[in-house]
Amino acid sequence: MFKLIPARAFRTIDKAGLFTLAVLASATIVHAFTAPAVGDLGYDIYDIVVNQGVKGPLGFVGGVAAFLFGVSRLFSNIMIGIPTIVAAVCLIKADSILMTFGMVI
């Protein structure tokens, strides 16, 4: 009665065009992040969360604990171990990663 017509395959040229469009669209909306100066709105929150938390001893201990947890899970469940190790390294080096993402290429 009704024949199903197969949908057109998503060709390589379509993928390349979509990727080029995405690169051109995202190139115009890059903004660098700068830390607020003393006295700015939100500096106290930034100081507590980033300077004393993530970049301080709490962030380092949390990163090392997550790294050790990831290593212990690596041998039993690799799908949990590898992302945990990557997240731990990102937590330990969060300040460098934040400034790198703000760099305009």
C-alpha positions as a printed NumPy array, in Angstrom:
array([[ 0.   ,  0.   ,  0.   ],
       [ 2.553,  2.605,  1.144],
       [ 6.197,  2.325,  0.2  ],
       [ 8.791,  3.71 ,  2.561],
       [11.263,  5.89 ,  0.712],
       [14.721,  5.826,  2.321],
       [15.926,  9.193,  3.541],
       [18.894, 10.757,  1.818],
       [22.15 ,  9.925,  3.561],
       [24.007, 12.696,  5.326],
       [26.945, 12.994,  2.96 ],
       [30.514, 14.041,  3.736],
       [30.042, 17.317,  1.871],
       [27.097, 18.112,  4.141],
       [29.211, 17.433,  7.221],
       [32.045, 19.629,  5.938],
       [29.649, 22.462,  5.162],
       [28.012, 22.233,  8.58 ],
       [31.409, 22.233, 10.301],
       [32.539, 25.291,  8.318],
       [29.335, 27.104,  9.202],
       [29.775, 26.29 , 12.9  ],
       [33.377, 27.539, 12.898],
       [32.43 , 30.804, 11.209],
       [29.492, 31.351, 13.568],
       [31.5  , 30.667, 16.713],
       [34.475, 32.792, 15.654],
       [32.524, 35.993, 16.117],
       [31.296, 35.316, 19.663],
       [34.578, 34.768, 21.511],
       [34.922, 36.753, 24.729],
       [37.847, 36.647, 27.12 ],
       [37.141, 36.197, 30.821],
       [38.848, 38.564, 33.213],
       [38.773, 38.249, 36.961],
       [36.922, 41.06 , 38.759],
       [39.072, 43.667, 40.459],
       [38.913, 44.438, 44.167],
       [35.748, 46.418, 44.843],
       [33.882, 45.22 , 41.753],
       [30.467, 43.634, 41.999],
       [30.902, 39.939, 42.699],
       [34.563, 40.115, 43.732],
       [33.873, 38.669, 47.183],
       [32.055, 35.665, 45.715],
       [34.801, 35.202, 43.103],
       [37.459, 35.402, 45.811],
       [35.782, 32.782, 48.013],
       [34.851, 30.349, 45.237],
       [37.845, 30.628, 42.893],
       [40.819, 31.948, 44.862],
       [40.179, 30.218, 48.175],
       [38.195, 27.222, 46.898],
       [39.236, 25.987, 43.467],
       [42.785, 27.38 , 43.437],
       [43.271, 26.893, 47.168],
       [43.892, 23.829, 49.291],
       [40.283, 22.634, 49.045],
       [40.437, 22.428, 45.251],
       [43.834, 20.724, 45.322],
       [42.72 , 18.106, 47.855],
       [39.501, 17.523, 45.906],
       [41.464, 17.13 , 42.674],
       [43.911, 14.661, 44.2  ],
       [41.07 , 12.675, 45.795],
       [39.209, 12.536, 42.471],
       [42.417, 11.493, 40.709],
       [43.005,  8.656, 43.166],
       [39.38 ,  7.577, 42.862],
       [39.716,  7.567, 39.071],
       [42.892,  5.488, 39.219],
       [41.229,  2.972, 41.524],
       [38.227,  2.751, 39.16 ],
       [40.433,  2.528, 36.079],
       [41.087, -1.176, 36.539],
       [37.502, -2.195, 37.335],
       [35.472,  0.174, 35.129],
       [37.418,  2.13 , 32.531],
       [34.359,  4.166, 31.475],
       [34.224,  5.76 , 34.942],
       [37.97 ,  5.902, 35.546],
       [39.114,  7.919, 32.543],
       [36.537, 10.763, 32.797],
       [37.185, 10.996, 36.54 ],
       [40.927, 11.369, 35.962],
       [40.333, 14.005, 33.276],
       [37.963, 15.922, 35.58 ],
       [40.492, 15.759, 38.427],
       [43.265, 17.19 , 36.254],
       [40.884, 19.925, 35.083],
       [40.078, 20.768, 38.71 ],
       [43.738, 20.976, 39.686],
       [44.643, 23.179, 36.675],
       [41.356, 25.14 , 36.582],
       [42.965, 28.597, 36.679],
       [45.245, 27.843, 33.71 ],
       [42.376, 26.324, 31.727],
       [40.155, 29.328, 32.416],
       [42.738, 31.783, 31.114],
       [43.48 , 29.577, 28.091],
       [39.807, 29.505, 27.051],
       [39.755, 33.289, 27.241],
       [42.618, 33.544, 24.722],
       [41.484, 34.662, 21.281],
       [43.088, 32.516, 18.57 ]])
